[in-house]
Structure formats: C-alpha cells, structure tokens
Amino acid sequence: MGQIIANAVILGCTYALMAIGLNMVYGLLKILHVAHAGIYTLGAYVGLLIFRTLTKSLWPGLVCAMVAAGFAGVAIFHILYKPVLRRPRYIALIASAGIFAASQELFRLIAGPYPYAFPAQFVFPAIRTKFFYLTSTQMLILSFTVVSFIVLYFLISRTKIGLAWQACMQDMDIAGTSGINVNRVITLNFFLGSALAGAAGILVALYRNSVFPTMGALVSYKAFVVVVLGGLGSMPGAVVAAMLLALVESLLSAAPWFEFPRDALAFLTMTIILLFRPKGLFKR
Amino acid sequence: MLGYILTIANFACIYALAILGLNILTGYAKQVSLGHAAIFALGAYSQALLVTKAGIPFFASLILASLISSIIGMLFGLPSLRVSHDHLVLTTIGLNFIVVAIVEYFDFFGGALGIVGLGTPQIFGHLLATREYLILVVGLLILALIFCWFFSRTWAKLLMEAIGEDELAAAVLGINVARIKLLAFAVSSALTGLAGALWAQYIGSVFPKNFGLELSITMLSMLVFGGMGTIRGALFGALFLYCLPEALRFIQNYRMLLNGVLLAAMVIWQPSGILGKGGLLDWQNIVRKRKAQ
C-alpha cells in the first residue's frame, strides 16, 4: 500500500510538471496549448540524442532537453499564436492541434516508430523505508519537481519579473500600458513552461526506459484533465489535482476487480466533474 | 485499376458525408469538436452490431445506425451546455479515448479484436458490388448535400451561427441556447454516424484502433482546409485532402504531417479556408469584387 502511494506521488509529479506549463500558457493567453505534448516528446528525444552521441551522462542531456524545449515553446508562440491572438481563441487551438499532430509524425519520420531504450546511469540517493522504496530515478523526479516548483514560486511571488507576470495575468492590455514589456513576459512564460515540459519528457523517458513518437499524447491529455480539474489558470489547484488524479488512478488500477482502462477513466471523471463544476474543483 | 479508383471514390465520398456533419457543429455553431472520430465510431459500431448480432437488413440498419449515433451524439453534447469553448474541446478529445476504451473493454463490442464479417451489403437480396455501392454512397451524399442546403436556409442554422458568434448575446435575444446546441450535436452526429455506418459496411469489419484522435484531427483539418461554415468547403476539403495522398504516392508517408501543418497554416493565413467565405477561391467573392471594380 505504501509503495502504491509512493509510486502515485511520482506519477503525480510528472503530471504536475506538464500541467504547470499548460496552466501558465492558459493563464496568460487563454489558449489551450495542445502542442505542449510535442514539446514533451521533443525533450525526451533531445535528451536521448545528447546522451547517445555526446556523453554517457544524464545531466548534459537534461539541460539540453530543457533548453531545446524552451526554445521550441518560444518558437511556437511567435510563429503560431502571436498572429492569431486577437482572433477567436479556437483558431489558436486548432493550429496547436495541427502542430501537435505534425510533430508526432516528424518524430516518427526522423527517429522511426520504434521505442528507444534510455539506459542512463547516474548517481542519486535512493530512499528505502519499511513502507516504500523510492529508486534513484523516482527520487530524481520527486526532487526535480519540488525544487522547480519552489523556484517557480519564488520567481513569481518575490521578483520583479514575477510581478510583471502577475500583472499580465490579470489584464494584459493595462499591463502593457503601464510600461511592462508584455511580449517579453509571454516569451519568458513560454520558455519556462516548455522547459519544464521538456524536463518532464526526459524524466519520464528515464523512468519508463523508453522514448517513442506518441509518448506525449496520453500524458498531455492527462495534464489537461489535471489543469481542468484544478481550475484553468490556477497553479496550486493543478498540483493538488495532479496528485489526486495519480492517486485515484493508481489505487483503482491496483484493485484486482477493476479492469476498466484507467486512461479513459481520467476523461470520464473530467467530463462528469465538468458537468457539475464547469470551472474545476477548486475554483469558485 | 478501376477497382482501386472506385474504392478511393467510395472512401472519399464517405468522408465527405462525415465532414458535412462536422460542418454543422463546428462550422455553423462554432463548437469545435476534436471528437468526431468517436461519433464516426458510433455509427460504425452500431452498423456492425445491428448487422452481425441483430441480423437487421443492410438498408434498415443504416438508418437505425444513423439514429442511434444522433441520440448518443446528443448525449455527447450535454457537456457543451455547461462548459465554454475551451473545456468543450477537452471533453471532445476525451470522447475519443472514452469510446475506444469502452468498445475495447466490453466483450459485447468485440473487444480489441473488433467485429468482423459484416458481409457484402445487399438490397432486396441483390448483392452490391463496389460499383453499385459507390452509386449508393454518392446517392446518399447527394441527399445529404440537399438536406444541408435546405438546412442552411432554415432558422435553425441562423440561430446556430448566432450562438457561435456570441453565446451570451444570443441568449439575451431569447434564443434557447441549450436546445439549439443539442440540435446541432444531433444533426451533426446523424450525418457523421451515417458515414461511419457506410464505412463499416464497406470495410466489412470494425476495430477500436480505427477511431483514434488522429482521425478526429484529420476530419477537422479537412473542414478547416475547405472552409468552415460552408457546404462547398466541407465537400471540397474532404474530397481533396482524401484524394491528395492517393494521387501523390510519395506524400503517403507524410500524410499526417501534411494534415497537421496544413491545419496550422490554414487557420493562421487563410482562416476561412480555400472555398470558405472570403477564402482564396471563393468565387462569389471574386465575382463581387470584379463587379465592384
């Protein structure tokens, strides 16, 4: 039981890493950023590429994956979303879905449809107690998530950039007229959110020991479920919802009498909850 | 060679029928659906079950399958009454996964092995060859086109467009938003479900893997490419994008890549589509401009 909960927390961490980027984009631009899944996959592939060709160590791969993912996110904003910001929002959404489908195909065409192994060795403390055992990979995921969320929290609440970000979140036009460089804030926002998604990609690839073109699809839709349940645009809500979803999923799939595919369960739950609480669980 | 062309024509017309359905929901009512593959699957599975399990003759089951899709599609539309555009898209994405999971999980729907052996369709004991099936499909497509044309001249279409433009304003004007949205879902699902039923009957078998999110994205890109909110756009988009990879064989491997990039590029630079209102090849607009000069 303790082990199931421990595993669920790790799963929740990966959901939360994805969801936070989606949430940052939605909070600022009110766009559903479906292409986030492509960035997640990109992170995994870049990490694998660096790992296999340049070094046999994990860390350069992780850093490169985050930087590449960040720039990919910025590129998506500037090429895709910026021209259609003033149009109805479903336009950006359709464009995003298109780019997501295209990116999956691109990975398949370049790297082939087969899953690659990710056999990185690295030194990181593992934890073994009476109730659960966290491998070093799981510890890496957990500590990365915690550290990056703490950094993000301080960035948003304690720095000038964070203040500008909050202002843009409330009203972008007024923030712009008060002398904030809105463009730069959004660019930074995309960079940070996408970098976290890239990191999530490589960490999950490490955890599951496989990289394949469609790896982003399910995780990113789950992240959407998380974002919706937590309330679109609310950060703490997303983290709580990520943990909740991971916990429910893990407990249900551990139950022997329950065989219904758990991926569909997430969406079923989301649809039903949306029917009764259209703004998410934690938003009034 | 002739058989190959007939097959392509069959599929292209079936897709056109499905996109005509999508057009009513996404083009008129502006409820973006990334879950029409699920509704397509509804039609296909209803047809397969009706024919193999209930033994209902082909033509009757086509109509029944369309009706069933329409009713269940209306249920799929229920979330749209409560949630806004963004959330609705998410629930429609979820529909793909839910429907695939349900048909995969329950043995009644054949599980992962699907349903096979729908048999050759027959009318009054006469077995339909590919050529005759094409005539039937084209006939139904023409009927659907006439229906859509009539539908586009009704109040219902205007009300849908009003809701699509501004839901709040429409509600203030006294439009029953819930009823119109459900109507859009029902009519749209009936057409797409009919297409699914025809598709299942033509292939002769259905598998859960046929109806993923990829199909939904393809359908939406067909509609957006042709031009949202116009019948000619829906028809052209489906036929063109289905036939393009067949005509240019080297594109075949890049089909989804092309669809995706096209979808993104179209909404940014040509949001009304090739044949949509004010689109690149919108002949009415071109003629009007020439007259104005």
Interface residues (C-beta under 8 A of the other chain):
Chain A: Y26 K30 L32 L80 P83 V84 R87 P88 R89 Y90 I91 A92 L93 I94 A95 S96 A97 G98 I99 F100 A101 A102 S103 Q104 E105 L106 L109 A217 Y221 F224 V225 V228 L232 E259 F260 P261 D263 A264 A266 F267 L268 M270 T271 L274 L275 P278
Chain B: K30 V32 L34 L78 P79 R82 V83 S84 H85 D86 H87 V89 L90 T91 I93 G94 L95 F97 I98 V100 A101 I102 E104 Y105 L213 E214 I217 L220 S221 V224 N253 Y254 M256 L257 N259 G260 V261 L262 L263 A264 A265 V267 I268 P271
